[in-house]
Amino acid sequence: MTLPAPAPTDDSLAARAQQGDHQAFDMLIGRHKEFLYRLVRRYIGNSDDAYDLLQETFIAAWENLHRYDPQRSFIAWARTIALNKCRDFSRRRRFRRWIKQLVAVEPPSEPVSPETAADLAEAEFEKNDRLRRLDEAIAVLPALYKEPLLLTIISGLSQQATAAALKTTPKAIEMRLRRARQQLSSLLDSSLKSHAGSATSKKKRFTR
C-alpha cells in the first residue's frame, strides 16, 4: 500500500514561490487565508474592506517575495504585511473622516420648507467654501508633505507603495503625513479666522 505523499511545508512552498512558482504561492494562500482574513477583519471591523485588504496583502507578499527570509516563518512574514495594510487603511480612514467633517453637510431626509431650503443653500455654500479653502491649503503645502498626502489619502496608495514611489522609507512617509496634517490644520485655522474677520468687516460696513 502506497502512503500519500506528505504535504509540502511552508518553507518548501515559499522557496518554490520565490523561484516564480505560482502554484506553490496559491497553496500558501489557501493554507493561511482564513487566519489572515480573521486577523484583518477584527482589526478594521468591516468584512468588505477586510477582503480588499487581504487581496492587497497577498499581492504585496507576491511582489516582495525576494525580500522574504527563509529563516523566518512564512505566516509571521505575511502577518506583518497584513498588519501594515491594516495600519495604512486605518490612517487613511481617520484622515478621510477628518476631511469629511470639514466639508460635511447632511442632506434632508424629508421635504423642507422655504426657510429650511434657504438654510440648506447657505450650508451648501459654506461647504463649497470650506472645500475651496481645503484645496488652497493643500496647494500651498511644501512638496515634501503634499506628495505623500496626495498619494496616500487621495490616490489610496499604501505607505509602503508611496515610499517606493518617492524613494524613501515608510517611516519617513508616516512622519511627513503627520506634519502634513499639522500644517493643514494650521492653514485652515488661519483661513477660517481670516474669513471670519472679513465677514465681520463687511457686516460693519453694511450696518453703518
C-alpha positions in Angstrom: 0.0 0.0 0.0 1.4 3.3 -1.1 1.2 6.1 1.5 0.2 9.5 0.4 3.0 12.0 0.0 3.3 14.3 2.9 2.0 17.9 2.4 4.8 20.3 1.5 5.9 22.6 4.3 5.5 26.3 4.2 9.3 26.6 3.8 9.4 24.5 0.7 6.4 26.2 -0.8 7.9 29.6 -0.1 11.2 28.6 -1.7 9.4 27.4 -4.8 7.3 30.6 -4.9 10.5 32.7 -4.7 11.5 30.9 -7.9 8.3 32.1 -9.6 6.1 29.0 -8.9 2.6 30.5 -8.8 1.0 27.1 -7.8 3.2 27.0 -4.7 2.2 30.5 -3.8 -1.5 29.6 -4.4 -1.1 26.7 -1.9 0.4 29.1 0.7 -2.6 31.4 0.2 -5.1 28.6 0.5 -3.4 27.4 3.7 -3.3 30.7 5.5 -6.1 32.9 4.0 -8.7 32.1 6.7 -6.3 33.1 9.5 -5.2 36.3 7.8 -8.8 37.2 6.9 -9.9 36.9 10.6 -7.0 39.0 11.7 -7.7 41.8 9.2 -11.5 41.7 9.8 -11.1 42.0 13.5 -8.6 44.8 13.1 -10.7 47.1 10.9 -14.2 45.7 11.8 -15.5 45.6 8.2 -15.8 42.4 6.2 -15.9 44.0 2.8 -12.8 46.1 3.4 -11.2 43.1 5.0 -11.5 41.1 1.7 -9.9 44.0 -0.2 -7.0 44.3 2.3 -6.5 40.6 2.2 -6.1 40.8 -1.5 -3.6 43.7 -1.1 -1.7 41.6 1.4 -1.3 38.7 -1.0 -0.3 41.0 -3.9 2.3 42.7 -1.7 3.6 39.3 -0.5 4.0 38.1 -4.1 5.7 41.3 -5.2 8.1 41.2 -2.2 8.9 37.5 -2.1 12.5 38.4 -3.0 12.7 40.0 0.5 11.4 37.0 2.3 13.9 35.5 4.7 13.5 31.7 4.7 14.8 31.7 8.3 11.5 33.3 9.3 8.1 31.5 9.2 6.1 32.5 6.1 2.9 33.1 8.2 4.7 35.5 10.5 6.0 37.4 7.5 2.6 37.5 5.8 1.0 38.6 9.1 3.3 41.6 9.3 2.3 42.6 5.8 -1.4 42.2 6.7 -0.9 44.4 9.8 0.9 47.1 7.8 -2.0 47.1 5.4 -4.5 47.5 8.2 -2.5 50.3 9.7 -2.3 52.1 6.4 -6.1 51.6 5.9 -6.8 52.9 9.4 -4.7 56.0 8.9 -6.4 56.8 5.6 -9.8 56.3 7.1 -9.1 58.6 10.0 -7.8 61.3 7.7 -10.7 60.9 5.3 -13.1 61.2 8.3 -11.3 64.4 9.3 -11.7 65.8 5.8 -15.3 64.7 5.7 -16.0 66.5 8.9 -14.5 69.7 7.5 -16.9 69.8 4.5 -19.9 67.7 5.6 -23.5 69.0 5.0 -26.2 66.5 5.9 -28.9 66.2 3.3 -32.6 66.5 4.4 -34.5 63.2 4.6 -37.9 64.8 4.1 -39.4 67.7 2.1 -38.3 71.0 3.5 -39.9 74.4 4.0 -38.6 77.5 2.1 -36.9 78.6 5.3 -35.1 75.3 5.6 -34.3 75.3 1.9 -32.6 78.7 2.4 -30.6 77.4 5.3 -29.6 74.3 3.3 -28.5 76.6 0.4 -26.4 78.6 2.8 -24.9 75.4 4.3 -24.1 74.2 0.8 -22.3 77.5 0.1 -20.4 77.1 3.3 -19.4 73.5 2.3 -18.2 74.7 -1.0 -16.3 77.5 0.7 -14.6 75.0 3.1 -13.7 72.8 0.1 -12.1 75.7 -1.7 -10.1 76.6 1.4 -9.1 73.0 1.8 -7.9 72.8 -1.8 -6.0 76.1 -1.3 -4.4 74.8 1.9 -3.2 71.6 0.2 -1.9 73.5 -2.8 0.4 75.6 -0.6 1.9 72.7 1.3 5.5 72.0 0.6 6.0 69.2 -1.9 7.7 67.2 0.8 4.3 66.9 2.6 1.9 67.4 -0.3 3.1 64.5 -2.4 2.7 61.7 0.2 -0.6 63.3 1.2 -2.0 63.1 -2.3 -0.6 59.6 -3.0 -1.9 58.0 0.2 -5.1 59.9 1.0 -6.3 60.9 -2.4 -4.9 58.1 -4.6 -5.2 55.4 -1.9 -1.7 54.0 -2.1 -0.2 52.3 1.0 2.6 54.0 2.8 4.9 51.3 1.5 3.9 51.9 -2.1 4.2 55.7 -1.5 7.6 55.3 0.0 8.7 53.3 -3.1 7.3 55.9 -5.4 9.0 58.8 -3.6 12.2 56.8 -3.0 12.1 57.0 0.8 11.1 54.8 3.7 7.6 54.1 5.1 8.6 55.6 8.4 9.5 58.9 6.6 6.2 58.8 4.9 4.4 58.4 8.2 6.3 61.4 9.6 5.5 63.5 6.6 1.8 62.7 6.7 1.7 63.7 10.4 3.4 67.0 9.5 1.0 67.5 6.6 -2.0 67.2 8.8 -0.5 69.6 11.3 0.2 72.2 8.6 -3.2 71.7 7.1 -4.9 72.3 10.4 -2.8 75.4 10.9 -3.5 76.7 7.4 -7.3 76.0 7.7 -7.4 77.7 11.1 -5.7 80.8 9.7 -8.0 80.8 6.7 -11.1 80.4 8.9 -10.0 83.4 11.1 -9.3 85.5 8.0 -12.7 84.5 6.6 -14.5 85.4 9.8 -12.7 88.7 10.1 -13.5 89.6 6.5 -17.2 88.7 7.1 -17.3 90.8 10.3 -15.7 93.8 8.5 -18.3 93.6 5.7 -21.1 93.4 8.1 -19.9 96.5 9.9 -19.7 98.4 6.6 -23.2 97.4 5.7 -24.7 98.3 9.1 -23.3 101.9 9.3 
